Every structure is written in structure tokens, then in C-alpha cells.
Amino acid sequence: MRQWSFSILLILLVSVGLVGCGSSETGGDELDQVRIGYFPNLDHAAAIVGIEKGFFEAALGDVEPEFIHFPNGNDFINALDAGELDIGYVGPGPVINYFLGGGDVVILSSAANGATLIVAHKDSGIQSLEDFADKSFGTPGNGCTHNVQLEEMLLELGLKSNRVGGNVEHQPRIPPASVASLFESGQVDAYAAPEPWGTYLVEEGLANVVVEWDEVEWGTTLSSVVLVSTKDFVEKHPETVEKVLKAHIQSVQFAQDNQEETLEMVNDRIYALTQERLPEQVLDKAWERMAVTYETHADALQEWADSSHRLGFIDVEPNLDGLVDTSLLEKVLSSEVASK
């Protein structure tokens, strides 16, 4: 009886040992599915190209990608926080706020830089930032990327929004698609617009450009879209993350080299999700006001966060150390170069 019990115990120990060895060999990186988030926006072109061209499926192999689109950054972050999302594309503002609140998030790469245009209604009397005194401006969100960029430039001229006791009226949380009607009714004078909506207002004859995208604060270096995940997911599934990054790099390079096809794919995806299609000339001109890229400027993100604190959008003094980690991106880029 004792000999039988010992044999059973030995079998159990060996089985446990074998399971342990199997987990170690795979590094815990076995997944059936990876959930990738994105928005139906022009500056999410890298995500849309990767979906439409099948780059994610090809890179991930046996791991099935599930693509989830979001209407705004808050919903994206909530999904990431709830464990309903593994990796994806989002604006840097919600990411920074989540990180400073103790959230588990890491920026792996940029996806687009720029894409902010400051416009004013053609009859508002605003030709430059100095004309904003006693006028009103709108932004997509209170303290969003574009909001901070505009208010930082106004602050440098000695102008403040009414939110902090100034004489420039701020109307927050105005969706870009609603600006045209508000301009026409005279309810708002200017807007800090994400592309392609700023270009759309100009091309429709409703607005004039006050500040071009490359003259906006941190205009060419501040990411408008970043690729993020949680540190926990990256540590547990580094091989999967590398595969997503490989597809991301392919998508960025394709978008850089194939403007016409990229814009067609973006417009088709936007229409499929929103039943709205943007005019081709709007997309063409908006494309010139942004840069699809994986180049990530951590210093620009820190400066944006410092400004957000200075303007009162962030309560604590921001320290973004540990938020940006492009080591896996650089590893994939190096391996791509070595294989050519």
C-alpha cells in the first residue's frame, strides 16, 4: 500500500515538474487572442492600415487579433483598466492622466505626431492668437491635448481662459463634428481642432487658419496618437507585443509610402463605423498636417504634462519617468534592419 502511494506521489511530482518546465519554456507568452483598440480617425491611420492590410493577422500567426474601436480616450482607458483591452492606439492626454493617477500603462511607440490646427470662424475677427481676448474658443475635451496646446500659447501672450480668471471664454467638450453648426450659429469663435476636422472647416469656407499644425506648441514632436499597453501585459507576453509592434512598423511604413491607398482605407473604415465619409480634398490636405510615425519624443510629452499642470488641468506635479518604453520597438526595428 505504501509502495503504491509512493508511486502515485512520484507520478504527481513528475507531472507538476513537466507542467512547470512547459510554462518556463514558453515564458508564459501563449495567447489565443489579443484585443487591439483604435479610433476611426485619420491620425489612427497606422491602426487602420494594419487592420485592412492584414499586417496584424500575419504578424500574430496563431494568435487571433480582435479589433475594438472607441469613441473617446476615456472609454479606451476604462477598458484598459478593466482588463478588457490588451494593447491599442489612443491620444497621449488620457494616458498621461491615467499614469499619474497610478494606472498601469506604458507607451510603446508613437503612431502619429502633430494633427492639431487652430482655426477661427471667418467672421469672428480673429486673425492671430492676439485677437482671442474677449472671444470664445472650443476644444474636444477639457484638458485634452489640443486644449493644452492652445492655452499654453495664449498664456505666453498673457491671455487666460475664463476657467482660470481670464477673459477668453472656453467651451469644452465640443465634438469636432459639431463645430460647423456652432460656427454657423455664432456660438463659438475659434476651435482647437484635431485633424481632419480643422481642414474640413477651412475647406468648407467656414473658418480661416489661425495657427498651422507645425507652429502649434510642440506641433511636430507631440504625439497625437500613441500605441500603449499595460506593463503587466508586456511583461507576461513580450513576444506577442513584439509581433504587434512588427505589424505597427509595417503599417506606419506603408502609410508613409502609399498616401492615396491609405486615405482610401481610412475613409472606408470611418464610413463603415460612422456612416460619414470625408471629402477627398479634405483628407489630402489634412494628411499634410500630421506625420504618421513611430518616432516618440518623451521630452515633448513631459513638456505637455508640465504645461497641463501649470494650466491647472493636472493637480500634481507630473513626473512621467517610466511612462515611455520604446525598447521593444527598437529591438524589432533592429531585427528588421538585420534581416534585410
C-alpha positions as CSV (number, residue, x, y, z in Angstrom):
1,M,0.0,0.0,0.0
2,R,2.8,2.4,0.9
3,Q,4.7,1.4,-2.2
4,W,1.6,2.2,-4.3
5,S,1.1,5.6,-2.6
6,F,4.7,6.5,-3.2
7,S,4.4,5.6,-6.9
8,I,1.3,7.9,-7.2
9,L,3.1,10.7,-5.4
10,L,6.1,10.3,-7.7
11,I,3.9,10.5,-10.8
12,L,2.2,13.7,-9.5
13,L,5.6,15.3,-8.8
14,V,6.8,14.5,-12.2
15,S,3.6,15.8,-13.8
16,V,3.9,19.1,-11.9
17,G,7.5,19.4,-12.9
18,L,6.7,18.8,-16.5
19,V,4.0,21.5,-16.4
20,G,6.4,23.9,-14.8
21,C,9.0,23.3,-17.4
22,G,6.5,23.8,-20.2
23,S,5.4,27.2,-18.8
24,S,9.0,28.3,-18.4
25,E,9.9,27.4,-21.9
26,T,7.1,29.5,-23.4
27,G,7.7,32.3,-21.0
28,G,4.0,32.5,-20.2
29,D,3.5,34.1,-23.7
30,E,0.9,31.7,-25.0
31,L,-2.3,33.5,-26.0
32,D,-5.3,32.6,-28.1
33,Q,-6.3,36.2,-28.7
34,V,-5.1,39.8,-28.4
35,R,-7.5,42.7,-28.1
36,I,-6.4,45.8,-30.0
37,G,-8.1,49.2,-29.6
38,Y,-8.3,52.1,-32.0
39,F,-10.4,55.1,-33.1
40,P,-11.9,55.7,-36.6
41,N,-9.8,58.8,-37.0
42,L,-7.3,60.0,-39.6
43,D,-4.4,60.0,-37.2
44,H,-5.1,56.4,-36.4
45,A,-4.1,55.5,-39.9
46,A,-1.4,53.1,-38.7
47,A,-4.1,51.0,-36.9
48,I,-6.5,51.1,-39.8
49,V,-3.8,50.2,-42.3
50,G,-2.7,47.3,-40.1
51,I,-6.3,46.0,-40.0
52,E,-7.2,46.5,-43.6
53,K,-3.9,45.1,-45.0
54,G,-3.8,42.1,-42.6
55,F,-0.5,43.1,-41.1
56,F,-1.6,42.2,-37.5
57,E,-3.0,38.8,-38.5
58,A,0.2,38.0,-40.4
59,A,2.5,39.0,-37.6
60,L,0.5,37.4,-34.8
61,G,0.2,34.0,-36.6
62,D,-1.9,31.6,-34.4
63,V,-2.9,34.5,-32.0
64,E,-6.2,36.0,-33.2
65,P,-6.5,39.8,-33.1
66,E,-9.8,41.3,-32.0
67,F,-10.2,44.9,-33.1
68,I,-12.2,47.2,-30.9
69,H,-13.0,50.8,-31.8
70,F,-13.6,53.5,-29.2
71,P,-15.4,56.9,-29.4
72,N,-13.0,58.7,-27.0
73,G,-9.9,58.3,-24.8
74,N,-11.7,57.9,-21.6
75,D,-13.6,54.8,-22.8
76,F,-10.3,53.4,-24.1
77,I,-8.6,53.9,-20.7
78,N,-11.6,52.4,-18.8
79,A,-11.4,49.3,-21.0
80,L,-7.6,49.0,-20.4
81,D,-8.1,49.5,-16.7
82,A,-10.9,46.8,-16.6
83,G,-8.7,44.3,-18.4
84,E,-11.0,44.3,-21.4
85,L,-8.2,45.6,-23.7
86,D,-4.6,44.4,-24.2
87,I,-3.0,47.0,-26.4
88,G,-4.0,49.8,-28.7
89,Y,-4.0,53.3,-30.1
90,V,-5.1,56.4,-28.1
91,G,-4.3,60.1,-27.6
92,P,-1.5,60.8,-25.0
93,G,-3.6,63.0,-22.7
94,P,-5.8,60.3,-21.2
95,V,-2.7,58.0,-21.0
96,I,-0.7,60.6,-19.0
97,N,-3.6,61.3,-16.7
98,Y,-4.1,57.6,-16.0
99,F,-0.4,57.1,-15.4
100,L,-0.2,60.0,-13.0
101,G,-3.2,58.5,-11.1
102,G,-1.3,55.3,-10.6
103,G,-2.6,53.4,-13.6
104,D,-0.7,50.6,-15.2
105,V,0.1,51.8,-18.7
106,V,3.2,52.1,-20.9
107,I,3.7,54.0,-24.2
108,L,5.5,51.6,-26.6
109,S,5.5,53.9,-29.7
110,S,4.1,56.9,-31.3
111,A,1.6,56.4,-34.2
112,A,1.2,60.0,-35.3
113,N,2.6,63.4,-34.4
114,G,1.0,66.8,-35.0
115,A,-2.6,66.9,-36.3
116,T,-3.6,70.0,-34.3
117,L,-4.9,73.0,-36.2
118,I,-6.1,76.3,-34.6
119,V,-9.0,77.7,-36.7
120,A,-11.4,80.6,-36.3
121,H,-14.8,81.4,-37.8
122,K,-14.3,83.5,-40.9
123,D,-16.4,86.4,-39.4
124,S,-15.0,86.2,-35.9
125,G,-12.4,88.9,-36.4
126,I,-9.7,86.5,-35.2
127,Q,-6.6,86.5,-37.4
128,S,-4.0,85.7,-34.8
129,L,-3.7,84.5,-31.2
130,E,-3.5,88.1,-30.0
131,D,-7.2,88.5,-31.2
132,F,-8.5,85.9,-28.7
133,A,-9.2,88.5,-25.9
134,D,-12.9,88.6,-25.2
135,K,-13.6,85.9,-27.8
136,S,-14.6,82.2,-27.3
137,F,-12.9,79.0,-28.3
138,G,-13.9,75.4,-28.1
139,T,-12.0,72.1,-27.7
140,P,-12.9,68.4,-28.0
141,G,-12.4,67.9,-24.3
142,N,-11.5,69.8,-21.1
143,G,-7.7,69.5,-20.8
144,C,-7.3,67.4,-23.9
145,T,-4.1,67.5,-26.0
146,H,-5.4,70.3,-28.3
147,N,-6.8,72.3,-25.3
148,V,-3.4,72.4,-23.5
149,Q,-1.6,73.3,-26.7
150,L,-3.8,76.3,-27.4
151,E,-4.0,77.6,-23.8
152,E,-0.2,77.3,-23.5
153,M,0.3,79.6,-26.5
154,L,-2.3,82.0,-25.1
155,L,-0.6,82.1,-21.8
156,E,2.7,83.0,-23.4
157,L,0.9,86.1,-24.8
158,G,-0.6,87.0,-21.3
159,L,-4.1,85.6,-22.2
160,K,-6.0,83.2,-20.0
161,S,-9.3,81.3,-20.3
162,N,-12.2,82.2,-18.0
163,R,-11.6,78.9,-16.3
164,V,-8.6,80.5,-14.6
165,G,-9.9,84.0,-14.3
166,G,-9.1,85.3,-17.8
167,N,-11.2,87.0,-20.5
168,V,-11.1,84.3,-23.1
169,E,-14.2,82.1,-22.9
170,H,-13.5,78.3,-23.1
171,Q,-16.3,76.0,-24.2
172,P,-15.0,72.4,-23.5
173,R,-16.3,69.1,-24.8
174,I,-17.4,70.2,-28.2
175,P,-17.2,67.2,-30.6
176,P,-15.3,68.1,-33.8
177,A,-18.3,67.1,-36.0
178,S,-20.4,69.7,-34.2
179,V,-18.2,72.7,-34.7
180,A,-19.5,73.6,-38.2
181,S,-23.1,74.2,-36.9
182,L,-21.8,76.1,-33.9
183,F,-19.7,78.3,-36.2
184,E,-22.6,79.0,-38.4
185,S,-24.8,80.0,-35.5
186,G,-22.1,82.2,-33.9
187,Q,-21.9,80.2,-30.7
188,V,-18.2,79.8,-30.7
189,D,-15.4,82.0,-32.4
190,A,-12.5,79.6,-32.6
191,Y,-11.6,75.9,-32.2
192,A,-8.5,73.8,-31.4
193,A,-9.2,71.1,-33.9
194,P,-7.8,67.6,-34.3
195,E,-7.3,66.7,-38.0
196,P,-9.0,66.3,-40.3
197,W,-11.7,68.5,-38.8
198,G,-9.8,71.7,-38.8
199,T,-9.1,71.3,-42.5
200,Y,-12.7,70.4,-43.1
201,L,-13.9,73.7,-41.6
202,V,-11.4,75.6,-43.8
203,E,-12.3,73.8,-47.0
204,E,-16.0,74.3,-46.3
205,G,-15.3,78.1,-46.2
206,L,-16.4,78.4,-42.6
207,A,-13.0,79.1,-41.0
208,N,-9.6,80.5,-41.5
209,V,-6.3,79.0,-40.1
210,V,-5.0,80.9,-37.1
211,V,-2.0,78.7,-36.3
212,E,-0.8,76.0,-38.6
213,W,-0.1,72.5,-37.2
214,D,3.7,72.8,-37.3
215,E,3.6,76.2,-35.5
216,V,1.3,75.0,-32.7
217,E,3.1,74.3,-29.4
218,W,5.1,71.1,-29.8
219,G,3.4,70.8,-33.2
220,T,5.7,68.4,-34.9
221,T,7.0,66.4,-31.9
222,L,4.0,65.9,-29.7
223,S,2.3,62.6,-30.4
224,S,-1.4,62.9,-31.3
225,V,-1.7,59.1,-31.1
226,V,0.4,56.6,-29.1
227,L,0.5,52.8,-29.0
228,V,0.1,51.6,-25.4
229,S,-0.4,48.6,-23.3
230,T,-0.1,47.7,-19.6
231,K,3.3,46.9,-18.1
232,D,1.8,43.7,-16.8
233,F,0.8,42.5,-20.3
234,V,4.2,43.4,-21.7
235,E,6.0,41.5,-19.0
236,K,3.8,38.4,-19.4
237,H,3.6,38.4,-23.2
238,P,6.7,40.1,-24.7
239,E,6.7,38.0,-27.8
240,T,3.1,39.0,-28.6
241,V,3.9,42.6,-28.0
242,E,6.8,42.4,-30.4
243,K,4.6,40.9,-33.1
244,V,2.1,43.7,-32.7
245,L,5.0,46.2,-32.9
246,K,6.2,44.5,-36.1
247,A,2.8,45.0,-37.6
248,H,2.7,48.6,-36.3
249,I,6.0,49.3,-38.0
250,Q,4.8,47.8,-41.3
251,S,1.6,49.9,-41.1
252,V,3.5,53.1,-40.5
253,Q,5.9,52.5,-43.3
254,F,3.0,51.6,-45.7
255,A,1.1,54.7,-44.8
256,Q,4.2,56.9,-45.3
257,D,4.8,55.4,-48.8
258,N,1.2,55.0,-50.0
259,Q,-0.9,58.1,-49.2
260,E,-3.7,57.5,-51.7
261,E,-4.4,53.9,-50.8
262,T,-4.1,54.8,-47.1
263,L,-6.6,57.6,-47.2
264,E,-9.0,55.4,-49.1
265,M,-8.8,52.7,-46.5
266,V,-9.2,55.3,-43.7
267,N,-12.2,56.9,-45.3
268,D,-13.8,53.5,-45.9
269,R,-13.2,52.4,-42.3
270,I,-14.6,55.8,-41.0
271,Y,-17.7,55.3,-43.2
272,A,-18.2,51.7,-42.1
273,L,-18.2,52.7,-38.4
274,T,-19.8,56.2,-38.5
275,Q,-21.7,56.3,-41.9
276,E,-19.8,59.5,-42.6
277,R,-17.4,59.9,-45.5
278,L,-15.0,62.9,-45.6
279,P,-14.3,64.7,-49.0
280,E,-11.1,63.5,-50.6
281,Q,-9.6,67.0,-50.8
282,V,-10.1,67.4,-47.0
283,L,-8.2,64.2,-46.3
284,D,-5.4,65.1,-48.8
285,K,-4.8,68.4,-47.2
286,A,-5.2,67.1,-43.6
287,W,-2.7,64.4,-44.3
288,E,-0.1,67.2,-44.8
289,R,-0.8,68.5,-41.4
290,M,0.3,65.4,-39.5
291,A,3.1,62.8,-39.5
292,V,2.4,59.1,-39.3
293,T,5.5,57.9,-37.5
294,Y,6.8,55.6,-34.7
295,E,9.2,58.3,-33.5
296,T,8.3,59.0,-29.9
297,H,9.5,62.2,-28.2
298,A,9.3,61.7,-24.5
299,D,10.5,65.2,-23.8
300,A,7.5,66.7,-25.7
301,L,5.1,64.5,-23.6
302,Q,6.8,65.7,-20.4
303,E,6.6,69.4,-21.5
304,W,2.9,68.9,-22.4
305,A,2.3,67.4,-18.9
306,D,4.2,70.3,-17.3
307,S,2.0,72.8,-19.1
308,S,-1.1,70.9,-18.2
309,H,-0.1,71.2,-14.6
310,R,0.7,74.9,-15.0
311,L,-2.7,75.5,-16.5
312,G,-4.5,73.6,-13.7
313,F,-5.6,70.6,-15.6
314,I,-3.4,68.3,-13.6
315,D,-3.3,68.7,-9.8
316,V,0.0,67.0,-9.0
317,E,3.4,68.0,-10.5
318,P,3.8,65.5,-13.3
319,N,6.8,63.0,-13.4
320,L,6.5,60.8,-16.5
321,D,9.5,58.6,-15.7
322,G,8.7,55.1,-16.7
323,L,5.7,56.0,-18.9
324,V,7.6,55.7,-22.2
325,D,9.5,52.5,-23.0
326,T,10.5,52.0,-26.7
327,S,13.0,49.3,-26.0
328,L,10.8,46.6,-27.7
329,L,10.2,48.9,-30.6
330,E,13.9,49.4,-31.0
331,K,14.5,45.7,-30.8
332,V,12.0,45.0,-33.5
333,L,13.4,47.7,-35.7
334,S,17.0,46.4,-35.2
335,S,15.9,42.8,-36.2
336,E,14.1,44.2,-39.3
337,V,17.2,46.0,-40.4
338,A,19.4,43.0,-39.7
339,S,17.1,40.7,-41.8
340,K,17.3,42.9,-44.9
